[in-house]
Amino acid sequence: MGQQEKAVTSLPAAVTEAVGAFLAPVDAELARRYPGDPVTRQPVHTVYVPADAFHAGTVRSWGDQALAALDEHAPDAASLGRVLGLSDALAGPVYERVRDKLTREPVEDLRVDFEDGYGPRPDDEEDAAATRAARLVHAAYADGTAAPYMGIRVKCLEASVRDRAVRTLDLFLSGLLAAGGLPGGLVLTLPKVTYAEQVTAMTRLLGAFEEARALEPGRLGFEIQIETSQSILAADGTATVARMIDAAGGRATGLHYGTFDYSACVGVSAAYQSSDHPAADHAKAVMQVAAAGTGVRVSDGSTNVLPVGPTDRVHEAWRLHYGLTRRALARAYYQGWDMHPGHLPTRYAAVYAFYREGLEPAAARLAAYVARAGGAVMDEPATAKALSGHLLRGLDCGALDDDEVTGLTGLTRADLETFRDPRRAPAAAAG
């Protein structure tokens, strides 16, 4: 046994204390602005339904229409696998899980739309629709037919429709409270935001509503829809979307990319308006960087190519939607929009294939990290967070099962949750 070396230092404790005091405001600011990812489930998609078309059976109707599309255009695993290019080993589990999902929980997030999908209406008509939406949403949660997340998209806060947006929001929230209370899965969406001041205004509106109805401060959050170039780059050259997140004062829950409004805003012709256009990639990259670490989640947009008509046309639309969804997942956009029931089979097929393909590699790397086992890759806490995130998202949407994840990793869901914040993760070998 060699003699233990004596540790020698030169700095007095007062220096360390002074550095800590100097950086204390920075520590507080980091904690406020960047609390980290929320530990709640993120839906894989959002479905928008015009307020006049929304009814008590909307969620079930979408699932039934999606199942009917599968029955007609891909009645078994082999046929869907051929359309989407799935391996034989993957096609079976994916197909079974897609059908189960469409039967059990066809929609994860639904927005009753009072904006583009609804359009301008007489005030008494929109008043009635907002009141009706509140009643139906509350009833859906009460009888177990609701999607996990539901809410409304109001009109924007630009001058021409501002009063209408505020009144619809008030009617809907007041109607929910009158029916029995705000559901846990409530989501509100503010579209066409161009200035951070509009986010501030929405924040003040929600605060005023909470005060008027004696709700817990901060109970109401909202998504910000990014549909204009000004929401990405301000006139002074700064990233407007970052200022919007700050202006929300902790109420912002998501950033949703609006494919077609944004594309038109920057001059993309109709034939090329797609979520994989370079203009879309730039906007979403800015959104992603602005939101990182803030707890605000980013959602991709949609495709307007509908899987309708003869089988060959449906298959073509399915391949497009599947490819766009897989592309988004690879870029860490874990949520998107779906505009038609026929999009549900390929939404879930893409999501399930993505998580199932990554199951064994992610599980093996995470198990090795926890066991401090050597291997071809030396992972760090940040990678462990990403690996556990892949498994948790797969569990949330139904792509993976608890038993198979635990069997491959030796970790429970509670164990996986500890990796969401690397500062709380179990110690492991890292460079």
C-alpha positions in Angstrom: 0.0 0.0 0.0 1.5 3.3 -1.0 1.3 6.3 1.2 -1.7 8.5 0.6 -0.9 11.8 -0.9 -1.7 14.9 1.0 -4.3 17.2 -0.6 -3.0 20.7 -0.8 -5.1 23.8 -1.6 -4.3 27.5 -1.9 -7.7 29.3 -1.9 -9.3 30.3 1.4 -12.9 29.4 2.0 -13.8 33.1 1.6 -13.0 33.0 -2.1 -15.4 30.1 -2.7 -18.1 31.8 -0.7 -17.6 35.0 -2.7 -17.9 33.1 -6.0 -21.1 31.5 -4.7 -22.6 34.8 -3.7 -21.6 36.4 -7.0 -23.3 33.5 -9.0 -26.4 33.2 -6.7 -28.5 35.4 -9.0 -27.4 33.4 -12.0 -28.3 30.2 -10.2 -31.8 31.6 -9.5 -32.2 32.7 -13.1 -31.2 29.3 -14.4 -33.7 27.6 -12.2 -36.5 30.0 -13.2 -35.9 30.0 -16.9 -34.7 26.4 -17.4 -36.6 24.1 -15.0 -36.0 21.2 -17.3 -38.5 18.9 -19.1 -41.8 18.3 -17.4 -42.4 14.8 -16.2 -45.9 14.6 -17.7 -46.9 12.7 -20.8 -46.6 14.4 -24.2 -49.2 13.4 -26.7 -47.9 12.2 -30.0 -50.3 14.3 -32.0 -53.0 17.0 -31.8 -56.3 16.6 -33.7 -58.1 19.8 -34.7 -61.9 19.6 -35.1 -64.0 22.6 -36.1 -66.3 23.7 -33.3 -69.4 23.2 -35.3 -68.4 19.6 -36.2 -67.3 18.6 -32.7 -69.8 16.3 -31.0 -69.9 13.8 -28.1 -68.8 10.9 -30.3 -66.0 12.7 -32.1 -63.1 10.7 -30.6 -64.8 7.4 -31.1 -65.8 8.4 -34.6 -62.2 9.2 -35.6 -61.1 5.8 -34.3 -63.9 3.9 -36.2 -63.1 5.7 -39.4 -59.4 4.9 -39.0 -60.1 1.3 -38.4 -62.4 1.2 -41.4 -59.5 2.7 -43.5 -57.2 -0.1 -42.3 -59.8 -2.8 -43.1 -60.2 -1.4 -46.6 -56.7 -0.5 -47.6 -54.4 -2.6 -45.3 -56.4 -5.4 -43.7 -53.4 -7.3 -42.2 -49.9 -6.7 -41.0 -48.3 -7.9 -44.2 -50.2 -5.4 -46.4 -49.5 -2.5 -44.1 -45.8 -3.6 -43.9 -45.6 -3.6 -47.7 -47.1 -0.1 -48.0 -44.8 1.4 -45.3 -41.7 -0.7 -45.9 -41.8 -2.4 -42.5 -39.8 -5.5 -41.9 -41.8 -8.7 -41.3 -40.6 -8.8 -37.7 -41.7 -5.3 -37.1 -45.0 -5.3 -39.1 -46.8 -7.7 -36.9 -46.3 -6.0 -33.5 -46.8 -2.5 -35.0 -50.1 -3.5 -36.8 -51.5 -5.2 -33.7 -50.7 -2.2 -31.5 -52.1 0.3 -34.1 -55.4 -1.6 -34.1 -55.5 -1.8 -30.3 -54.7 1.9 -30.1 -57.5 2.9 -32.5 -59.9 0.8 -30.5 -58.8 1.9 -27.1 -57.5 5.4 -27.4 -57.7 6.7 -31.0 -57.0 10.3 -30.2 -54.4 11.5 -27.6 -55.0 15.3 -27.9 -58.0 17.1 -29.3 -58.6 20.8 -29.9 -62.0 22.2 -30.6 -61.2 24.8 -33.2 -62.7 28.3 -33.2 -60.0 29.7 -35.5 -59.2 28.7 -39.2 -61.3 25.5 -39.1 -64.3 27.4 -37.8 -64.0 30.9 -39.3 -66.0 34.0 -38.7 -69.5 33.4 -37.4 -72.3 35.6 -35.9 -71.6 36.3 -32.2 -74.6 34.4 -31.0 -73.6 31.3 -33.0 -70.0 31.3 -31.6 -71.3 31.9 -28.1 -73.5 28.9 -28.4 -70.7 26.8 -29.9 -68.3 27.8 -27.1 -70.9 26.9 -24.4 -71.7 23.6 -26.1 -68.0 22.7 -26.4 -67.5 23.3 -22.6 -70.4 21.0 -21.8 -69.3 18.3 -24.2 -65.7 18.3 -23.0 -66.7 18.1 -19.4 -69.1 15.3 -20.1 -66.4 13.4 -22.0 -64.1 13.5 -19.1 -66.9 12.5 -16.7 -68.0 9.4 -18.7 -64.5 8.3 -19.8 -64.8 9.0 -23.5 -62.4 12.0 -23.5 -59.0 12.0 -25.1 -56.2 12.3 -22.5 -55.9 16.0 -23.5 -58.6 18.2 -24.8 -59.3 22.0 -25.1 -59.9 24.7 -27.6 -58.1 27.0 -30.0 -59.5 30.5 -29.9 -59.0 33.2 -32.5 -55.8 35.2 -32.2 -55.4 38.5 -30.3 -55.1 40.7 -33.3 -57.4 43.8 -33.2 -60.0 42.5 -35.7 -60.9 39.4 -33.7 -59.5 40.1 -30.2 -62.8 40.7 -28.4 -64.2 37.5 -30.0 -61.2 35.5 -28.8 -61.5 36.8 -25.3 -65.2 36.1 -25.1 -64.9 32.6 -26.5 -62.2 31.8 -24.0 -64.2 33.1 -21.1 -67.4 31.3 -22.2 -65.5 28.0 -22.5 -63.7 28.2 -19.2 -66.7 29.5 -17.4 -68.8 26.7 -18.9 -66.3 24.1 -17.7 -66.5 25.5 -14.1 -70.3 25.6 -14.3 -70.3 22.0 -15.4 -68.2 20.8 -12.5 -64.6 22.1 -12.9 -61.5 22.2 -15.1 -60.3 18.8 -16.3 -56.7 17.8 -15.7 -56.0 17.4 -19.4 -57.2 20.9 -20.3 -55.2 22.6 -23.1 -55.6 26.0 -24.6 -54.1 27.2 -27.8 -53.4 30.8 -28.9 -52.8 31.0 -32.7 -51.0 33.5 -35.0 -48.8 35.0 -32.3 -46.4 37.6 -33.7 -45.3 39.7 -30.8 -44.3 38.8 -27.2 -46.8 41.4 -26.0 -49.7 39.2 -27.3 -48.3 36.4 -25.1 -48.2 38.8 -22.2 -51.8 39.8 -22.9 -52.9 36.1 -22.9 -51.1 35.6 -19.6 -52.9 38.5 -18.1 -56.2 37.3 -19.3 -55.7 33.9 -17.7 -54.5 35.5 -14.5 -57.6 37.7 -14.4 -59.8 34.7 -14.9 -58.1 32.8 -12.1 -58.6 35.7 -9.8 -62.3 36.2 -10.8 -63.0 32.5 -10.1 -60.7 32.0 -7.1 -58.5 29.5 -8.9 -55.0 28.7 -8.0 -52.6 31.2 -9.6 -50.9 29.6 -12.6 -53.6 26.9 -13.0 -54.2 27.8 -16.6 -51.4 27.4 -19.3 -51.5 27.7 -23.0 -49.8 26.7 -26.2 -48.3 29.3 -28.6 -48.8 28.7 -32.2 -46.0 29.8 -34.5 -47.4 30.7 -37.9 -45.6 33.9 -38.9 -42.0 34.8 -39.7 -42.2 37.6 -37.1 -42.7 35.0 -34.4 -39.3 33.5 -35.3 -37.2 36.6 -36.1 -38.1 40.1 -34.8 -37.4 43.3 -36.6 -34.4 43.9 -34.4 -32.9 40.5 -35.3 -33.7 38.7 -32.0 -35.5 35.4 -31.7 -39.1 36.5 -31.0 -40.1 33.0 -29.9 -37.6 33.1 -27.0 -39.1 36.3 -25.8 -42.6 34.8 -26.1 -41.6 31.9 -23.7 -40.3 34.5 -21.2 -43.4 36.7 -21.6 -45.6 33.7 -20.7 -44.3 33.8 -17.2 -44.3 30.0 -16.8 -47.7 29.5 -18.4 -46.5 28.4 -21.9 -46.8 24.6 -22.3 -46.0 24.2 -26.0 -44.9 25.7 -29.3 -46.9 24.5 -32.3 -45.6 25.0 -35.8 -48.3 26.0 -38.3 -47.1 24.5 -41.6 -49.3 26.3 -44.0 -49.7 29.8 -42.5 -45.9 30.0 -41.9 -45.0 28.7 -45.4 -47.3 31.2 -47.0 -45.9 34.0 -44.8 -42.4 33.4 -46.2 -43.6 33.0 -49.7 -43.5 29.2 -50.3 -45.8 28.3 -53.1 -48.7 26.0 -52.3 -47.2 22.9 -54.0 -44.2 23.0 -51.7 -45.8 23.9 -48.4 -44.7 20.9 -46.3 -43.2 20.2 -42.9 -40.0 19.1 -44.5 -39.4 22.3 -46.5 -36.1 24.1 -45.5 -38.2 27.1 -44.3 -40.0 24.8 -41.9 -36.8 23.2 -40.8 -35.3 26.6 -39.9 -38.4 27.8 -38.0 -38.6 24.6 -36.0 -34.9 24.6 -35.2 -35.2 28.1 -33.7 -38.3 27.0 -31.7 -36.5 23.9 -30.5 -33.4 25.8 -29.3 -35.6 28.5 -27.7 -37.6 25.9 -25.8 -34.8 23.6 -24.7 -34.7 23.2 -21.0 -37.7 25.6 -20.4 -40.3 22.8 -20.0 -42.1 24.1 -23.1 -42.6 21.4 -25.7 -42.3 21.7 -29.5 -44.8 20.2 -31.9 -44.4 19.7 -35.6 -47.2 20.7 -38.1 -49.3 18.6 -40.4 -49.7 17.4 -44.0 -52.8 18.5 -46.0 -52.5 15.4 -48.3 -55.5 13.3 -47.2 -55.6 9.5 -47.4 -58.9 9.3 -49.3 -60.0 7.8 -52.6 -58.9 4.6 -54.2 -56.4 2.3 -52.5 -53.4 3.4 -54.5 -54.0 7.0 -53.6 -54.5 6.2 -50.0 -51.3 4.2 -49.9 -49.4 7.1 -51.5 -50.8 9.5 -48.8 -50.0 7.0 -46.1 -46.4 6.7 -47.3 -46.0 10.5 -47.3 -47.5 10.9 -43.8 -45.5 8.0 -42.4 -42.2 9.4 -43.8 -42.9 12.9 -42.5 -43.7 11.6 -39.0 -40.6 9.4 -38.9 -38.5 12.4 -40.1 -40.0 14.6 -37.3 -39.3 11.9 -34.6 -35.7 11.6 -35.7 -35.4 15.4 -35.3 -36.9 15.3 -31.7 -40.3 16.6 -32.7 -42.3 14.1 -30.8 -45.7 15.6 -31.5 -47.5 16.7 -34.7 -50.9 17.5 -36.1 -53.4 15.1 -37.8 -56.1 16.6 -40.0 -58.1 13.5 -40.9 -59.0 10.1 -39.3 -57.1 8.4 -42.1 -53.9 9.9 -40.8 -54.2 8.0 -37.5 -53.1 4.6 -38.8 -49.8 6.0 -40.1 -49.3 8.3 -37.2 -49.3 5.4 -34.8 -47.5 3.1 -37.2 -44.7 5.6 -37.5 -44.5 6.3 -33.8 -44.7 2.6 -32.8 -42.1 1.6 -35.4 -39.7 4.3 -34.2 -39.9 3.3 -30.5 -39.9 -0.4 -31.2 -36.8 -0.2 -33.5 -35.0 1.8 -30.7 -36.1 -0.4 -27.8 -33.3 -3.0 -27.7 -30.4 -0.6 -28.4 -31.7 2.0 -25.9 -32.4 -0.6 -23.3 -29.0 -2.2 -23.7 -27.1 1.1 -23.5 -29.1 2.2 -20.5 -28.6 -1.1 -18.6 -24.8 -0.9 -19.3 -24.7 2.7 -18.1 -26.4 1.8 -14.8 -24.2 -1.3 -14.4 -21.0 0.8 -15.2 -20.3 -1.8 -17.9 -17.8 -1.1 -20.6 -18.6 -1.2 -24.2 -18.2 0.3 -27.6 -19.9 3.6 -26.5 -19.1 5.4 -23.3 -22.4 7.2 -22.3 -22.8 10.2 -20.1 -25.7 11.4 -17.9 -27.2 13.5 -20.8 -27.3 10.4 -23.0 -28.8 8.3 -20.2 -31.6 11.0 -20.1 -32.2 10.6 -23.8 -32.2 6.8 -23.6 -34.7 6.8 -20.7 -36.8 9.4 -22.5 -37.1 7.2 -25.6 -38.3 4.4 -23.4 -40.7 6.5 -21.4 -42.3 8.1 -24.5 -42.7 4.6 -26.0 -44.5 3.5 -22.8 -46.7 6.6 -22.8 -48.1 6.1 -26.3 -48.4 2.3 -26.2 -45.5 1.4 -28.4 -43.8 -0.4 -25.5 -45.0 -2.4 -22.5 -43.7 -2.1 -18.9 -42.8 -5.7 -18.7 -40.6 -5.8 -21.8 -38.8 -2.6 -20.8 -38.1 -3.8 -17.3 -37.1 -7.2 -18.7 -34.4 -5.6 -20.9 -33.2 -2.9 -18.6 -33.8 -4.2 -15.1 -35.4 -0.8 -14.4 -38.9 0.1 -13.5 -40.8 3.1 -14.8 -40.0 4.9 -11.6 -36.3 4.2 -12.1 -36.5 5.5 -15.7 -38.1 8.7 -14.4 -35.0 9.5 -12.3 -33.0 10.0 -15.5 -35.2 12.8 -16.8 -33.1 15.2 -14.8 -29.4 14.1 -15.1 -28.7 15.9 -11.8 -30.9 13.4 -10.0 -29.8 10.3 -12.0 -27.9 7.5 -10.3 -24.2 7.9 -10.4 -22.5 6.0 -13.3 -19.3 6.0 -15.2 -19.1 9.0 -17.4 -16.3 10.9 -19.1 
